[in-house]
Amino acid sequence: MTKKILITGASGGFGRLAVLTLLAKGHKVAATMRNTHGRNQEIATELRNAGASIIEMDVTDTESVNRGVQQALDAMGGLDVVVNNAGRGVSGMQEHFTPEDFKEIMDINVIGVQRVNRAALPFMRKQGNGLLIHISSLLGRIALPFYGPYQSTKWAVEAMAENYRVELSGFGVQSTIIEPGGYPTTFMTSLMTPSDTSRNESYGDFMNVPAMAAAGFEEQLKNTPEQNPQKVADAIANLIDTPANQRPFRTIVDFMGWRDGIQNYNDQFEQLTQGIYSAFGMENMLTVKS
């Protein structure tokens, strides 16, 4: 069945691949991005030629988001799925990121998701069905050094998606999460670094460790061809095409050895969640109304 899908952050990384994959499957897609007539003009043209509706949208601007979602509704004649893909990563010592740095990354990765969901949900609730897909990360489940602010945003997105899961289920709207590992995409080339470098010297030789860790990870990626970003685009498409009563709440996409451990954690957490909701007589809230 053809779905009407809005994807944020379609200009690079998983977004572009997801747009092309979904169009190839016969879905209607509204691809949102910034600078459609500037630095992203070439990719906007590519996706438009492939059949996507191109929407100018800045997830850090509420008016831009509201206008963009309405344009997507008008262009596609409705809206079935929102893929919250827009986001930015970081690299550096957590202490060195200023409060303003934290505000900036939170505005993109967390508040931006809330802006998009708030713009789309009145329509979805009124029609009695819909799907929210939140692109999180394995770093939304565990913490590793040198990605602190990014991890904070993804842990927040996980909590946001959890709450939407139960608050929207009775309206027929389903909330889900996809948790990719690290992939060789444009995401890796546009990482935010700390604004404050005045404390670098006090860290001594330890300041060399983040760059060493990044180099080691890049080498791992080169040696793991299975870690192909197309796999994430395929996971998005597969989740959309799966019947609502069969969709998992969390989907891991990783081929570098993390999957099994995080999957075990997710399974145990789901069992805990089911138990708590059952104890309070609210287990029906964990299943979307069909």
C-alpha positions in Angstrom: 0.0 0.0 0.0 1.3 3.4 -1.0 2.2 5.6 2.0 2.6 9.4 2.2 5.9 10.0 4.0 7.7 13.1 5.3 11.4 12.7 6.0 13.5 15.4 7.7 17.2 15.9 7.0 16.9 14.5 3.5 20.0 16.3 2.2 22.5 13.7 3.3 23.3 10.6 5.4 20.4 8.2 5.8 17.9 10.7 4.7 18.8 10.8 1.0 19.0 7.1 0.8 15.7 6.6 2.6 14.0 9.0 0.2 15.3 7.1 -2.9 14.5 3.7 -1.4 10.9 4.7 -0.5 10.3 6.2 -3.9 11.5 3.0 -5.5 8.9 1.1 -3.5 6.2 3.3 -4.8 5.6 5.5 -1.8 5.0 9.3 -2.0 7.7 11.2 -0.2 8.1 14.8 1.0 11.9 15.3 1.5 12.7 18.2 3.8 16.0 20.0 4.1 17.5 23.5 4.5 19.1 25.5 1.7 17.2 23.9 -1.2 18.3 26.7 -3.5 21.8 27.0 -2.0 24.3 24.3 -0.9 21.7 21.6 -1.1 20.4 22.5 -4.5 22.0 19.6 -6.3 20.6 16.9 -4.0 17.2 18.7 -4.0 17.2 18.5 -7.8 18.2 14.8 -7.7 15.4 13.9 -5.3 12.9 16.0 -7.1 13.8 14.3 -10.4 13.4 10.9 -8.6 9.8 11.9 -7.7 10.0 13.5 -4.2 8.3 16.7 -3.2 11.1 19.0 -2.0 10.2 21.0 1.1 12.4 23.8 2.6 12.4 23.2 6.3 14.6 24.2 9.3 13.8 22.0 12.3 15.1 24.7 14.6 12.4 27.2 13.4 8.8 26.5 14.5 7.3 28.6 11.7 9.4 26.8 9.1 8.4 23.4 10.5 4.7 24.3 10.6 4.8 25.7 7.1 6.8 22.7 5.8 4.5 20.1 7.3 1.4 21.9 5.8 3.2 22.0 2.4 3.9 18.3 2.6 0.2 17.6 3.4 -0.9 19.7 0.5 1.7 18.1 -1.9 0.9 14.5 -1.0 -2.8 14.9 -0.2 -2.2 13.6 3.4 0.4 12.2 5.7 0.9 8.6 7.0 4.5 8.5 8.2 6.9 11.0 9.7 10.6 10.0 9.7 12.5 12.2 12.2 15.9 11.9 10.7 17.4 15.4 10.9 20.2 15.6 13.4 23.9 16.5 14.0 26.7 14.7 15.8 29.5 15.9 18.0 33.1 15.1 18.9 35.1 16.3 21.8 35.5 16.4 25.6 32.1 17.0 27.2 33.4 19.6 29.6 34.6 21.8 26.7 31.1 22.1 25.2 29.6 25.3 26.4 26.0 25.7 27.6 25.3 27.4 24.2 26.8 24.4 22.4 24.4 22.1 24.4 21.4 24.4 23.5 22.3 24.3 19.8 22.6 20.5 19.6 19.5 20.0 21.7 17.5 22.4 19.5 18.4 20.3 16.4 18.2 16.8 17.7 15.5 17.0 20.4 13.4 20.1 20.2 13.4 19.8 16.4 11.8 16.4 16.7 9.1 17.8 19.0 8.4 20.6 16.5 7.9 18.2 13.7 5.7 15.8 15.7 3.6 18.6 17.0 3.0 19.9 13.5 2.0 16.5 12.1 0.1 14.9 15.0 -3.2 16.8 14.9 -3.7 15.5 11.3 -2.7 12.0 12.2 -4.9 11.8 15.3 -7.8 13.2 13.3 -7.5 10.5 10.6 -7.0 7.8 13.3 -3.7 6.4 12.2 -0.1 7.3 11.6 3.5 6.3 12.2 6.3 8.2 13.8 9.8 6.9 13.2 12.5 8.4 15.4 16.1 7.9 14.2 18.0 7.4 17.4 21.4 5.7 17.8 23.0 2.9 19.7 24.5 5.8 21.6 20.9 6.4 22.8 21.2 3.2 24.8 24.9 3.3 26.0 27.5 6.0 26.6 30.9 6.2 25.0 33.5 9.0 25.6 33.8 12.0 23.4 30.1 12.0 22.2 28.6 13.4 25.3 26.1 16.1 24.1 25.0 13.9 21.2 24.3 11.0 23.5 22.3 13.2 25.8 20.1 14.2 22.8 19.6 10.6 21.7 18.7 9.5 25.2 16.2 12.3 25.3 14.7 11.2 21.9 14.4 7.7 23.2 12.3 9.0 26.2 10.3 11.2 23.9 9.4 8.2 21.7 8.6 6.1 24.7 6.0 8.7 25.9 4.5 9.1 22.4 4.2 5.4 22.2 1.7 5.3 25.1 0.1 8.7 24.8 -0.8 8.2 21.1 -1.6 4.5 21.0 -5.3 5.0 21.6 -5.5 7.4 18.7 -4.1 4.8 16.2 -0.8 6.6 16.0 2.3 4.4 16.5 5.7 5.6 17.8 8.8 3.6 16.9 12.6 4.0 17.2 15.4 2.9 14.8 18.9 2.6 16.5 21.7 2.7 13.9 25.4 2.2 14.8 28.0 4.4 13.3 28.1 4.6 9.5 30.3 6.3 6.9 28.0 9.1 5.9 28.1 12.9 5.6 27.0 12.9 9.2 30.5 12.0 10.2 32.0 15.0 8.3 29.9 17.7 10.0 30.4 16.9 13.6 30.1 19.8 16.1 33.2 20.4 18.2 33.5 22.3 21.4 33.4 26.1 21.3 35.7 26.4 24.3 39.3 25.4 23.7 40.7 27.2 26.7 40.7 24.0 28.8 42.6 21.8 26.3 46.0 22.3 27.9 44.8 21.2 31.3 43.8 17.8 29.9 47.4 17.2 28.9 48.1 14.2 26.6 44.5 13.0 27.1 43.5 15.6 24.5 45.0 13.3 21.9 42.7 10.4 22.7 39.5 11.6 20.9 41.4 11.9 17.6 42.9 8.5 18.1 39.5 7.0 18.9 38.0 8.5 15.8 40.8 7.2 13.6 40.4 3.7 15.1 36.6 3.8 14.4 37.2 4.9 10.8 39.5 2.0 10.3 36.9 -0.3 11.7 34.4 1.1 9.2 36.7 0.4 6.3 37.1 -3.2 7.5 33.3 -3.7 7.9 31.7 -3.3 4.4 28.5 -4.7 5.9 28.1 -1.3 7.7 26.5 0.2 4.7 24.2 3.2 5.2 21.8 1.7 2.7 21.0 -0.9 5.4 19.5 1.9 7.5 17.4 3.1 4.6 16.2 -0.4 4.1 15.3 -0.7 7.7 13.2 2.4 7.5 11.4 1.1 4.5 10.8 -2.3 6.0 9.4 -0.8 9.2 7.0 1.3 7.2 5.9 -1.7 5.1 5.4 -3.9 8.2 1.8 -4.2 9.5 1.3 -2.1 12.6 0.6 -5.0 14.8 3.9 -6.6 13.8 6.2 -3.6 14.1 8.8 -3.7 16.8 9.1 -0.6 19.0 12.9 -0.6 18.6 14.9 -1.7 15.6 18.7 -2.0 15.7 20.7 -1.6 12.5 24.4 -2.5 13.2 26.9 -5.0 11.8 30.0 -4.1 13.9 29.3 -6.4 16.8 27.1 -4.2 19.0 23.7 -5.6 17.9 23.3 -8.7 20.1 24.3 -7.0 23.3 22.0 -4.0 22.8 19.2 -6.2 21.6 19.4 -8.2 24.8 19.2 -5.0 26.8 16.2 -3.8 24.7 14.4 -7.1 25.2 14.9 -6.9 29.0 13.8 -3.3 29.1 10.7 -4.1 27.1 9.9 -6.9 29.5 10.3 -4.5 32.4 8.1 -2.0 30.7 5.4 -4.5 30.0 5.5 -5.6 33.7 5.2 -2.1 35.1 2.4 -1.2 32.8 0.6 -4.4 33.6 1.0 -3.8 37.3 -0.8 -0.5 36.9 -3.5 -1.9 34.6 -2.2 0.2 31.6 -0.8 -2.5 29.4 -3.3 -1.7 26.7 -1.5 1.7 26.2 1.6 -0.2 24.8 -0.3 -1.5 21.8 -1.5 0.9 19.1 -5.2 0.9 18.4 -6.0 -0.7 15.1 
